[in-house]
Amino acid sequence: MVEMSDPTELLRARGIAVTAQRLAVIRAVAKHPHTTAEKLAEAVRSDIGAISKQAVYDALGMLSEKGIIRRIQPAGSPALYEDRVGDNHHHLICRTCGKTVDVDCAVGYRPCLTAADDSGYEIEEAEVIYWGTCPNCLPKRKNKPSIPN
């Protein structure tokens, strides 16, 4: 497996043409995991200059499809992207600020969860998102007056 530290070789190993835009998107995702396409587009622009939002979306889609980056779609939120691929880790998201962190598999092997009834499917992956309040937001939440019913 080619390491993310060499995005040029990673693209070549997957048969993908190496472009400045694709390299910039990979670098942005590596620097800013769990980030939206909008924010990644800003990071790419600050790295290489002008690039259309559509070019960033296209690169993110292709890189996700090829397994170079991972697209996470939390319910009710925009898609997030990260470069941690190849394992079946999960995510913990703060309901207050949206901070997202990786959570390793509780079971320790893929697919991390055994379905009570697999309905004949061969399970390849499990995606779990834990929702809660991060340590930075917890004091704010505890100090908020409760609203009477």
C-alpha positions as CSV (number, residue, x, y, z in Angstrom):
1,M,0.0,0.0,0.0
2,V,1.4,3.4,-1.0
3,E,1.5,5.9,1.9
4,M,-0.4,9.2,1.9
5,S,2.9,11.0,2.5
6,D,3.6,10.6,-1.2
7,P,0.4,11.7,-3.0
8,T,2.1,11.6,-6.5
9,E,3.0,7.9,-6.1
10,L,-0.5,7.2,-4.6
11,L,-2.2,8.7,-7.7
12,R,0.2,6.9,-10.1
13,A,-0.4,3.6,-8.2
14,R,-4.1,4.0,-8.8
15,G,-3.7,4.9,-12.5
16,I,-4.8,8.5,-12.0
17,A,-3.2,11.4,-13.9
18,V,-1.1,13.5,-11.5
19,T,-2.3,17.2,-11.6
20,A,-1.5,20.2,-9.4
21,Q,-5.2,20.4,-8.5
22,R,-5.5,16.8,-7.4
23,L,-2.2,17.0,-5.4
24,A,-3.5,20.2,-3.7
25,V,-6.8,18.6,-2.8
26,I,-5.0,15.6,-1.3
27,R,-2.8,17.9,0.7
28,A,-5.8,19.9,1.9
29,V,-7.6,16.8,3.0
30,A,-4.5,15.6,4.9
31,K,-4.1,18.9,6.6
32,H,-7.8,19.4,7.4
33,P,-9.4,16.0,8.0
34,H,-13.2,16.0,8.6
35,T,-13.7,19.2,6.5
36,T,-16.4,20.2,4.1
37,A,-15.7,20.6,0.3
38,E,-16.3,24.4,0.7
39,K,-13.6,24.7,3.3
40,L,-11.3,22.4,1.4
41,A,-11.8,24.6,-1.7
42,E,-10.6,27.6,0.3
43,A,-7.5,25.6,1.5
44,V,-6.7,24.5,-2.1
45,R,-7.0,28.1,-3.3
46,S,-4.7,29.4,-0.7
47,D,-2.2,26.6,-1.7
48,I,-2.2,26.9,-5.5
49,G,-4.3,30.0,-6.3
50,A,-7.3,30.0,-8.6
51,I,-9.3,26.8,-8.9
52,S,-13.0,26.4,-9.4
53,K,-15.3,25.0,-6.8
54,Q,-16.5,22.5,-9.3
55,A,-12.9,21.3,-9.9
56,V,-12.5,20.7,-6.2
57,Y,-15.8,18.8,-6.0
58,D,-14.8,16.7,-9.1
59,A,-11.4,15.9,-7.5
60,L,-13.0,15.0,-4.2
61,G,-15.5,12.7,-5.9
62,M,-12.9,10.9,-8.0
63,L,-10.5,10.6,-5.1
64,S,-13.3,9.2,-2.9
65,E,-14.3,6.8,-5.6
66,K,-10.7,5.5,-6.0
67,G,-10.3,5.0,-2.2
68,I,-7.7,7.7,-1.8
69,I,-9.8,9.7,0.6
70,R,-13.0,8.9,2.5
71,R,-16.3,10.8,2.2
72,I,-18.4,10.9,5.4
73,Q,-22.0,11.9,5.3
74,P,-23.3,12.7,8.8
75,A,-27.1,13.0,8.9
76,G,-28.3,16.5,8.4
77,S,-24.8,17.8,7.6
78,P,-22.7,18.4,4.6
79,A,-20.2,15.7,3.5
80,L,-16.9,15.6,5.2
81,Y,-13.6,14.3,3.8
82,E,-10.6,12.6,5.4
83,D,-7.5,10.8,4.3
84,R,-7.7,7.9,6.8
85,V,-8.8,5.0,4.6
86,G,-8.3,1.3,4.6
87,D,-9.6,0.7,8.1
88,N,-13.2,0.7,9.3
89,H,-13.0,3.4,12.0
90,H,-16.0,5.4,13.1
91,H,-16.6,9.0,14.1
92,L,-17.7,11.1,17.0
93,I,-19.4,14.4,16.2
94,C,-20.1,17.3,18.6
95,R,-23.7,18.4,18.3
96,T,-22.8,21.9,19.5
97,C,-19.7,22.9,17.4
98,G,-19.5,20.1,14.8
99,K,-16.0,19.0,15.7
100,T,-15.5,15.5,14.4
101,V,-12.9,13.0,15.6
102,D,-12.0,9.4,14.7
103,V,-13.0,6.5,16.9
104,D,-11.3,3.2,16.5
105,C,-13.3,0.1,16.0
106,A,-14.5,-1.3,19.3
107,V,-14.2,-4.9,18.1
108,G,-10.8,-4.5,16.5
109,Y,-11.5,-6.2,13.2
110,R,-13.5,-5.5,10.0
111,P,-16.4,-4.9,9.7
112,C,-16.4,-3.9,13.4
113,L,-20.0,-4.9,13.9
114,T,-21.8,-8.1,13.5
115,A,-25.4,-7.6,12.4
116,A,-28.0,-9.5,14.4
117,D,-29.4,-10.7,11.1
118,D,-27.3,-10.1,8.0
119,S,-30.2,-11.1,5.7
120,G,-27.8,-13.1,3.6
121,Y,-25.5,-10.1,2.9
122,E,-21.8,-10.4,3.0
123,I,-21.0,-7.3,5.2
124,E,-17.9,-5.5,4.1
125,E,-18.1,-2.3,6.1
126,A,-19.9,-0.7,9.0
127,E,-20.3,3.0,9.4
128,V,-21.1,4.3,12.9
129,I,-21.4,7.9,13.9
130,Y,-21.6,8.7,17.6
131,W,-23.2,12.1,18.5
132,G,-22.5,14.0,21.7
133,T,-20.9,17.1,23.1
134,C,-17.1,17.6,22.9
135,P,-15.1,18.6,26.0
136,N,-14.8,22.2,24.9
137,C,-18.6,22.6,24.5
138,L,-19.6,20.6,27.6
139,P,-19.1,23.5,30.1
140,K,-21.2,25.8,27.9
141,R,-23.9,23.2,27.7
142,K,-23.9,22.6,31.5
143,N,-24.1,26.3,32.3
144,K,-27.0,26.9,29.9
145,P,-30.3,27.4,31.8
146,S,-32.8,24.7,31.1
147,I,-35.9,25.7,29.2
148,P,-39.1,24.7,31.1
149,N,-41.6,22.5,29.2
